[in-house]
Amino acid sequence: MEHLNSRLILFVATLFMVTSFIGTGQADDSAGVRKWDARRLAGEIQDGGHLLFLQSVADGMNSSSKLNTTTTSEDCKSSSALTTDQRQMAIAIGKGLQSRNVPIYSVRSASTCDAIATAEALGVGSVQIEESLNPIPSNTDNATDIAKLKQSVTIDIPDGSNILMVTFGSNINRLINAKISNPSGTLHAFHKTESGLAYVGSIAPDEWQK
């Protein structure tokens, strides 16, 4: 009997170690929010059901241009909203989304020329302009603009697809009441929950090439 008990204990211990080693392929923080590496996150959003917030590829680089808003992309044709490198970054992000078969139901953009140019350079769908995605300065307590921003993310997401919104880091921080510091062109993925948005993870622009 003692020999049988020893073998049983050994079996349970081995099973525990194997389970711990394999894990679930994802890490949870104390709040239960899933954190994915770039490759795993790209695989996750292939299934749809996410709001994808893309920081303008000129986010933080030319804040004065954020004051120049428009209602049509035609108004931006004559402006140099993006540098050559920034435009190439946006094109590469779009190709990354397409090569990984990430479904995009619609593309929405703030009404600043840099955001519109970013959205159009992606090449993943026609662009719908939404002023509610315009940048709200982080040091401003504009309740009306913040309410419009939060209202913009209450839209329904079609099954098997994602909605992509081109906006700015300061807006994303306001949506989740947290400080996110990432380079321009970073894609942030969210799940919608009954209590709001659940942050899933992000992909920096250069990680699409990995």
Secondary structure, 3 states (H helix, E strand, C coil): CHHHHHHHHHHHHHHHHHHHHHCCCCEECCCCCEECCHHHHHHHHCCCCEEEEEECCCCCCCHHHHHCECCCHHHHCCCCCCCHHHHHHHHHHHHHHHHCCCCEEEEEECCEHHHHHHHHHHCCCCEEECHHHCCCCCCCCCHHHHHHHHHHCCCCCCCCCEEEEEECHHHHHHHHCCCCCCCCCCEEEEEEECCEEEEEEEECHHHHHC
